[in-house]
Amino acid sequence: MSDPEAKNLLTYTSGPLRLAVLKRDPVPGKLLPARDAWTLLQPTHAVRVCTGEDREEGVIRSGDLALLLPGFGHTLKRHHANTPFGFTALFMEGPFPEPLLSSLQHPPRKWQESSFAVLRSLSLKQLFSIFTQELANPDGVQLMTRELFLILLGAELSRLTEKEDRGRFPYRLNRSTLQLVLDHMEVHLGSKNSVPELATMARCTPDHFIRLFREATSTTPHQYLIERRLQRAVTLLANGERPSDVAKILGFYDASAFTRAFKRRFGVPPSEYAQEAYERQFPKKQ
């Protein structure tokens, strides 16, 4: 006999991400948004979002994409008594790459007025749809695909909150100057990329450059450099480079420092990821 709940609820996992597709309410207790997780939610029909003692926070309309903030213990209920709902939910527990980490650590004030925020960006809806379909694919989502989604998600959230931050600093890095700095950092990922040198390129003092860079990218120059090194490491390891060589190419102090940074960021040591990448490219014959 088939399990009705198994047909009604599908779940998938990739690293720190957990996808749930519920075809019809009620919502199983095990599927309620995790208290410590950021959750992207897209319902099939309107749902009422409640917290605490059945306190109603607002309504998410059919097809809207909402970001549920952690720490509230959300519950979801029918907006119309006779209209059942389902939803697609992506639970995100981290660790997160930049700029997503900064966007989540410092959400705009308007988001904090409620326990969730409806995201109006069409690009974000399209990105969410593409990634959740990929995650539900039986072949699974590889680390590079997952990281790309999280980076693009962070970039889009940063874009959506840019207006609120615009008044914090009267002077901004214009697009061409920022691109010049980022291109320089990309070409010299294995070098030190000192702040004074980058500030000279941007024609400002080092302290002012750090403020402008953070305002433009939601991260510091050093954090950005480390993140880009780790992202490049994923590509190099997938292409067959040895972890010790990757550490040297990307300017890490030594192989141990690279291993610690990679494992902290991705949850697995670089040697294990390199082996998995090799086995995907050259599967053993049955």
Rosetta blueprint (number, residue, H / E / L):
1 M L
2 S L
3 D L
4 P H
5 E H
6 A H
7 K H
8 N H
9 L E
10 L E
11 T E
12 Y E
13 T E
14 S E
15 G L
16 P L
17 L E
18 R E
19 L E
20 A E
21 V E
22 L E
23 K L
24 R L
25 D L
26 P L
27 V L
28 P L
29 G H
30 K H
31 L H
32 L L
33 P L
34 A L
35 R L
36 D L
37 A L
38 W E
39 T E
40 L E
41 L E
42 Q E
43 P E
44 T L
45 H L
46 A L
47 V E
48 R E
49 V E
50 C E
51 T E
52 G L
53 E L
54 D L
55 R E
56 E E
57 E E
58 G E
59 V E
60 I E
61 R L
62 S L
63 G L
64 D L
65 L E
66 A E
67 L E
68 L E
69 L L
70 P L
71 G L
72 F L
73 G L
74 H L
75 T E
76 L E
77 K E
78 R E
79 H L
80 H L
81 A L
82 N L
83 T L
84 P L
85 F L
86 G L
87 F E
88 T E
89 A E
90 L E
91 F E
92 M E
93 E L
94 G L
95 P L
96 F L
97 P L
98 E L
99 P L
100 L H
101 L H
102 S H
103 S H
104 L H
105 Q H
106 H L
107 P L
108 P L
109 R L
110 K L
111 W H
112 Q H
113 E H
114 S L
115 S L
116 F E
117 A E
118 V E
119 L E
120 R L
121 S L
122 L H
123 S H
124 L H
125 K H
126 Q H
127 L H
128 F H
129 S H
130 I H
131 F H
132 T H
133 Q H
134 E H
135 L H
136 A L
137 N L
138 P L
139 D L
140 G L
141 V L
142 Q L
143 L H
144 M H
145 T H
146 R H
147 E H
148 L H
149 F H
150 L H
151 I H
152 L H
153 L H
154 G H
155 A H
156 E H
157 L H
158 S H
159 R H
160 L H
161 T H
162 E H
163 K H
164 E H
165 D H
166 R L
167 G L
168 R L
169 F L
170 P L
171 Y L
172 R L
173 L L
174 N L
175 R H
176 S H
177 T H
178 L H
179 Q H
180 L H
181 V H
182 L H
183 D H
184 H H
185 M H
186 E H
187 V H
188 H L
189 L L
190 G L
191 S L
192 K L
193 N L
194 S L
195 V H
196 P H
197 E H
198 L H
199 A H
200 T H
201 M H
202 A H
203 R L
204 C L
205 T L
206 P H
207 D H
208 H H
209 F H
210 I H
211 R H
212 L H
213 F H
214 R H
215 E H
216 A H
217 T H
218 S L
219 T L
220 T L
221 P H
222 H H
223 Q H
224 Y H
225 L H
226 I H
227 E H
228 R H
229 R H
230 L H
231 Q H
232 R H
233 A H
234 V H
235 T H
236 L H
237 L H
238 A H
239 N L
240 G L
241 E L
242 R L
243 P H
244 S H
245 D H
246 V H
247 A H
248 K H
249 I H
250 L L
251 G L
252 F L
253 Y L
254 D L
255 A H
256 S H
257 A H
258 F H
259 T H
260 R H
261 A H
262 F H
263 K H
264 R H
265 R H
266 F H
267 G L
268 V L
269 P L
270 P H
271 S H
272 E H
273 Y H
274 A H
275 Q H
276 E H
277 A H
278 Y H
279 E H
280 R H
281 Q H
282 F L
283 P L
284 K L
285 K L
286 Q L
